[in-house]
């Protein structure tokens, strides 16, 4: 089946590199009938939009810098609105080679995978030279996401990925700061087929990352998105874990009171520990009840997302029929 491909390039003040990225996008790919380039200018103050337009790329411009997550969502919505069968997103800084796009698409076109991500760390031969702090930050983030979704991945923060139409219609992301880790959790919990393939990446020593220029801020914002996504998809486990923590604390304080009574035959002078333990026990019960309640809401959310997926799929079919 011949397919239409959308190449999405989120960009923020990338006038030095955006032209190089656009020009290297392959003009023809086997199995693809149409290749359309879309640049999401996320509030740039330089000539990013003009350069992209001069090279015949379509441009969607945000009036202010909303974050790469918001830029990705704009590209995703465009792909759905225009009935594209496949989408590739690639950073606009020329660290990834657009000529590798066919390699990313191959598992989708030939092996029915839904989500393919480039991996900088899965193959030692492709291992990039990057600052040690960023290297370990990427590794720790990959370990965390792998633990959450119960499947080992080596690079969950890469900005070069390919999506099948099923993946496009399944994605429902909330984060504006970034999208990379959230999309892994979202598609994994929906049991879509995911694979990462080794891709070589270039690093420029003098270049500062637009997203991770402040590693502490990047880590905090990313963890907020991950925590929120995990809470939404596994609410009973999330709130039960918090409940268990407070329950253990309550046992600790109650054991002080019990030991005092056993050893002295009276609760004095540690009667206070009984009250403190009771407070923590109450908090534990509250969190457990919240977990049960949100688990019920999660079942409703899953049904709603299934309905949303079917609506998107039916809309795609209707649009195809109308065009023919």
C-alpha positions as CSV (number, residue, x, y, z in Angstrom):
1,X,0.0,0.0,0.0
2,X,1.3,3.4,-1.0
3,X,1.6,5.8,2.0
4,X,1.9,9.5,2.7
5,X,4.7,10.6,5.0
6,X,4.9,13.8,7.1
7,X,8.3,14.9,8.3
8,X,7.9,17.2,11.3
9,X,10.7,19.5,12.4
10,X,10.2,21.3,15.7
11,X,12.5,24.4,15.7
12,X,13.4,27.3,18.0
13,X,15.9,29.8,16.6
14,X,17.5,27.3,14.2
15,X,18.3,29.6,11.3
16,X,21.9,28.2,11.1
17,X,20.8,24.6,10.7
18,X,17.2,24.4,9.6
19,X,18.0,24.7,5.9
20,X,20.6,21.9,6.0
21,X,18.0,19.6,7.7
22,X,15.3,20.3,5.1
23,X,17.6,19.9,2.2
24,X,18.8,16.5,3.4
25,X,15.3,15.0,3.7
26,X,15.1,12.3,1.0
27,X,13.0,13.2,-2.0
28,X,11.9,9.6,-2.6
29,X,11.5,6.6,-0.3
30,X,10.4,3.2,-1.4
31,X,6.8,2.6,-0.4
32,X,6.1,6.3,0.1
33,X,4.0,8.2,-2.4
34,X,4.2,11.6,-0.9
35,X,6.8,13.3,1.4
36,X,5.7,16.5,3.0
37,X,7.9,18.7,5.3
38,X,6.4,20.7,8.1
39,X,8.4,23.0,10.3
40,X,6.9,24.0,13.7
41,X,8.5,27.3,14.5
42,X,8.1,27.4,18.3
43,X,8.3,31.2,18.8
44,X,11.7,31.8,17.0
45,X,13.0,35.4,16.9
46,X,15.4,34.7,14.0
47,X,14.9,33.7,10.3
48,X,13.9,30.1,10.9
49,X,10.4,30.5,9.4
50,X,11.7,32.4,6.3
51,X,14.4,29.9,5.5
52,X,12.0,27.0,5.9
53,X,9.4,28.7,3.6
54,X,12.1,29.5,1.0
55,X,12.9,25.8,0.8
56,X,9.2,24.9,0.2
57,X,8.6,23.6,3.7
58,X,5.2,24.4,5.2
59,X,5.5,26.4,8.4
60,X,3.3,26.5,11.5
61,X,4.5,29.3,13.8
62,X,3.8,29.6,17.5
63,X,3.5,33.2,18.6
64,X,5.8,32.5,21.6
65,X,8.0,29.7,22.8
66,X,5.6,27.0,24.1
67,X,8.1,24.1,24.5
68,X,9.1,21.2,22.3
69,X,6.2,19.1,23.6
70,X,3.7,21.7,22.4
71,X,5.5,21.9,19.0
72,X,5.3,18.1,18.7
73,X,1.6,18.2,19.5
74,X,1.0,20.8,16.7
75,X,2.8,18.4,14.2
76,X,0.8,15.5,15.5
77,X,-2.5,17.3,15.1
78,X,-1.5,18.4,11.5
79,X,-0.7,14.8,10.6
80,X,-4.2,13.6,11.8
81,X,-6.0,16.5,10.2
82,X,-4.4,15.9,6.8
83,X,-4.7,12.1,6.9
84,X,-1.0,11.2,6.8
85,X,-0.2,7.5,7.1
86,X,3.2,8.0,8.7
87,X,5.0,10.7,10.6
88,X,8.7,11.2,11.4
89,X,9.9,13.9,13.8
90,X,13.5,15.1,13.7
91,X,15.2,17.9,15.6
92,X,16.1,21.0,13.6
93,X,19.6,21.3,14.8
94,X,21.2,18.9,12.3
95,X,22.4,16.5,15.0
96,X,20.5,13.7,13.2
97,X,20.9,12.9,9.5
98,X,17.6,13.1,7.6
99,X,19.0,10.5,5.2
100,X,18.4,8.0,8.0
101,X,14.7,8.5,7.7
102,X,14.2,5.3,5.5
103,X,16.0,3.3,8.2
104,X,13.5,4.5,10.8
105,X,10.5,3.8,8.5
106,X,11.6,0.3,7.6
107,X,10.4,-1.5,10.8
108,X,6.9,0.1,10.3
109,X,6.7,-0.6,6.5
110,X,8.1,-4.1,6.6
111,X,7.5,-5.5,10.1
112,X,4.3,-3.8,11.3
113,X,5.9,-1.9,14.2
114,X,4.0,1.2,15.4
115,X,6.7,3.3,17.0
116,X,10.3,3.4,16.0
117,X,12.8,5.5,17.9
118,X,16.4,6.3,17.0
119,X,18.8,5.1,19.8
120,X,22.1,6.8,20.6
121,X,23.1,4.2,23.2
122,X,21.9,0.8,22.2
123,X,25.0,0.1,20.0
124,X,28.5,0.9,21.3
125,X,29.7,1.6,17.7
126,X,27.2,4.5,17.6
127,X,27.9,5.8,21.1
128,X,28.1,9.6,21.0
129,X,30.6,11.9,22.5
130,X,28.6,14.1,24.9
131,X,29.0,15.8,28.3
132,X,29.2,13.2,31.1
133,X,26.3,14.9,33.0
134,X,24.0,14.6,30.0
135,X,25.1,11.0,29.3
136,X,24.3,9.8,32.8
137,X,21.1,11.9,32.8
138,X,19.9,10.1,29.6
139,X,20.9,6.7,31.0
140,X,19.1,7.3,34.3
141,X,16.0,8.5,32.5
142,X,16.0,5.4,30.3
143,X,16.3,3.1,33.4
144,X,13.4,4.9,35.0
145,X,11.1,4.7,32.0
146,X,12.1,1.0,31.5
147,X,11.1,0.2,35.1
148,X,7.8,2.0,34.6
149,X,6.8,0.2,31.4
150,X,8.6,-3.1,32.3
151,X,10.6,-3.3,29.1
152,X,14.2,-2.3,28.6
153,X,15.0,0.7,26.4
154,X,18.3,2.5,26.1
155,X,17.3,5.9,24.8
156,X,13.9,7.4,25.7
157,X,14.9,11.1,25.1
158,X,15.9,11.0,21.4
159,X,14.3,13.5,19.1
160,X,14.3,11.4,16.0
161,X,11.3,9.0,15.7
162,X,8.8,7.4,13.3
163,X,5.1,6.7,13.9
164,X,2.6,4.5,12.2
165,X,-0.9,5.8,11.7
166,X,-2.1,3.7,14.6
167,X,0.5,5.3,16.9
168,X,-0.6,8.8,15.7
169,X,-4.2,8.1,16.5
170,X,-3.3,6.5,19.8
171,X,-1.1,9.3,21.2
172,X,-2.7,11.5,23.8
173,X,0.0,13.7,25.4
174,X,-0.4,16.4,28.1
175,X,3.2,17.7,28.5
176,X,4.2,21.0,26.9
177,X,7.8,21.0,28.0
178,X,8.8,17.8,26.2
179,X,7.1,14.7,24.7
180,X,9.9,12.1,24.4
181,X,9.4,10.2,27.7
182,X,5.7,10.6,27.9
183,X,5.1,9.1,24.4
184,X,7.0,6.0,25.5
185,X,4.8,5.5,28.5
186,X,1.6,6.4,26.6
187,X,2.2,3.9,23.7
188,X,3.7,1.2,25.9
189,X,0.6,1.1,28.2
190,X,-1.5,0.9,25.1
191,X,0.5,-2.1,24.0
192,X,1.7,-0.8,20.7
193,X,4.8,-2.4,19.1
194,X,7.9,-0.3,19.9
195,X,11.5,-0.8,18.7
196,X,14.6,1.3,18.9
197,X,17.3,1.2,16.2
198,X,20.9,2.5,16.4
199,X,21.4,5.9,14.7
200,X,24.6,8.0,14.6
201,X,24.3,11.5,16.0
202,X,26.6,14.5,15.7
203,X,27.3,16.7,18.8
204,X,28.6,20.3,18.5
205,X,30.7,21.2,21.5
206,X,29.8,24.9,21.2
207,X,26.1,24.3,21.0
208,X,23.7,24.7,24.0
209,X,20.6,22.5,24.0
210,X,17.4,24.4,23.7
211,X,15.6,21.9,25.9
212,X,18.3,20.7,28.4
213,X,20.4,23.8,28.8
214,X,19.7,23.7,32.5
215,X,19.9,20.0,33.5
216,X,18.3,20.5,36.9
217,X,15.3,22.3,35.4
218,X,15.1,19.8,32.6
219,X,15.1,16.9,35.1
220,X,12.4,18.5,37.3
221,X,10.1,19.3,34.4
222,X,10.6,15.9,32.8
223,X,10.0,14.1,36.1
224,X,6.8,16.1,36.6
225,X,5.5,14.8,33.2
226,X,6.6,11.2,33.9
227,X,5.0,11.2,37.3
228,X,1.8,12.6,36.0
229,X,1.6,10.1,33.2
230,X,2.4,7.2,35.4
231,X,-0.2,8.4,37.9
232,X,-2.9,8.6,35.2
233,X,-2.1,5.1,33.8
234,X,-1.4,3.3,37.0
235,X,-3.3,5.2,39.7
236,X,-3.9,2.3,42.1
237,X,-0.2,1.4,42.1
238,X,0.8,5.0,42.4
239,X,-1.4,5.9,45.3
240,X,-1.0,2.5,47.0
241,X,2.7,3.1,47.1
242,X,2.2,6.4,48.9
243,X,-0.3,4.7,51.2
244,X,2.3,2.0,52.0
245,X,4.9,4.6,52.9
246,X,2.6,6.3,55.4
247,X,1.5,3.0,56.7
248,X,5.1,1.9,57.5
249,X,5.7,5.3,59.2
250,X,2.6,4.8,61.3
251,X,3.7,1.3,62.3
252,X,7.1,2.8,63.4
253,X,5.4,5.3,65.7
254,X,2.9,2.8,67.0
255,X,5.7,0.3,67.8
256,X,7.4,2.9,70.0
257,X,4.1,3.1,72.0
258,X,3.8,-0.7,72.1
259,X,7.4,-1.2,73.3
260,X,6.9,1.5,76.0
261,X,3.9,-0.3,77.3
262,X,5.6,-3.7,77.2
263,X,8.8,-2.5,78.9
264,X,7.2,-0.1,81.4
265,X,3.6,-1.3,81.8
266,X,2.4,2.2,80.8
267,X,2.1,4.3,77.7
268,X,3.8,7.3,79.4
269,X,6.0,9.1,78.4
270,X,5.5,8.1,74.7
271,X,1.8,8.4,74.4
272,X,2.5,11.1,71.8
273,X,3.8,8.4,69.4
274,X,0.4,6.8,69.4
275,X,-1.3,10.0,68.2
276,X,1.4,10.6,65.6
277,X,1.0,7.0,64.4
278,X,-2.7,7.3,64.2
279,X,-2.4,10.5,62.0
280,X,0.0,8.7,59.6
281,X,-2.4,5.7,59.5
282,X,-5.3,8.0,58.7
283,X,-3.3,9.5,55.8
284,X,-2.4,6.0,54.6
285,X,-6.1,5.0,54.5
286,X,-7.0,8.3,52.7
287,X,-4.4,7.6,49.9
288,X,-5.5,4.0,49.6
289,X,-9.1,5.2,49.1
290,X,-8.0,7.8,46.6
291,X,-6.1,5.0,44.7
292,X,-9.3,2.8,44.6
293,X,-11.4,5.8,43.4
294,X,-8.9,6.9,40.7
295,X,-8.6,3.3,39.5
296,X,-12.3,3.4,38.7
297,X,-11.8,6.7,36.9
298,X,-8.9,5.2,35.0
299,X,-11.2,2.5,33.6
300,X,-13.5,5.2,32.3
301,X,-10.5,7.1,30.8
302,X,-9.3,3.9,29.0
303,X,-12.8,3.5,27.5
304,X,-12.8,7.2,26.5
305,X,-9.4,6.8,24.8
306,X,-10.6,3.7,23.0
307,X,-13.6,5.7,21.7
308,X,-11.4,8.6,20.7
309,X,-9.1,6.2,18.8
310,X,-12.1,4.7,16.9
311,X,-13.4,8.2,16.1
312,X,-10.1,9.2,14.7
313,X,-9.9,6.0,12.7
314,X,-13.4,6.4,11.3
315,X,-12.7,10.0,10.5
316,X,-9.6,9.0,8.5
317,X,-11.7,6.4,6.5
318,X,-14.4,8.9,5.8
319,X,-12.0,11.5,4.5
320,X,-10.4,8.9,2.2
321,X,-13.7,7.9,0.8
322,X,-14.7,11.5,0.2
323,X,-11.5,12.2,-1.6
324,X,-12.0,9.2,-3.9
